[in-house]
Amino acid sequence: MLEENDINSPHFTIPESYLDKMYEFTGNGDDGGGFILAYVNTEGKPMINCKIGSQIIEMGLRKALERFLEDLELGE
């Protein structure tokens, strides 16, 4: 179990069990789910985690991210 101080540790990373649970939420743990998670850690470094169950899901997530980033650029 995480202690409150663990989150403020300079070497904190999201526990693998949390990432596994997120993957289960996207497709009941079947090969049809997946996610890409981008965040900034406590040191200010960008971090990206992903767990993708199939190639078709990967292509869909990549395309969705491309569109998101393009829309973000157009909005600036």
N, C-alpha and C positions, 0 to 999 in steps of 0.2 A: 504494500500500500504506500502511496506517495505521502510524504510528510509535507507540510506547507513550505518548509525551507528548501525542499528539493526543487521546487519550481524556480526559485530565485538563484539556484546554483549556476555558476558560469558555464557549466557543462551539461545543462539540462537538455534532454531530447524527449520527444513524445514517446512514451513507452510502447513497445511493440504490441502489447495486449490491447491498447487503445486503437491502434491502427488495424489490428485484426478485427476488432469489434466494428469499426467503421466499415470495413470491407464486408462483413456479414450483413450490415444494414443496407448495403447497396444491391444485394442480390441473394440474401439468405445464405451467404457463404458458397453459393454455386459459382461455376465458372463464368456466369454471365454478368457479374458485378464488377465494380472497380471504382477507383477514385484517384485524383491527383490533388494533393494538398500543398499549397505554397504559404509560407509564413516567415516571420522574422524571429530568430531565436533571441535569447537574453543578451547575447553579445552583439546584436544588430546585424547578424549575417543572415542572408536569405537562405531558406531551407526548402527543399521540395521532397515530399514523400509520395510514392505511388504504389498502388497494388491493383493490378488489372488482371481480370480473369480470362480475357480472350483478345485476340487480335482485332476483332470488329469493335469491341468496346474501346480498345486503345485508339483506334482510328476516330471513333466518334468523340471521345474526350479531347483528343488533339485538335479536331476541327472546332469543337466548341470553345476551346481555349484560344485558338487563332481568332475566331470571331469576337470573343470577349476583348482580347487585346487590341484588335483593330477598332472596335467601338470605343474603347477607352482612349485611344489616340485621337480619334475624331472628336471626342468630347472635350479635349483639352484646348 
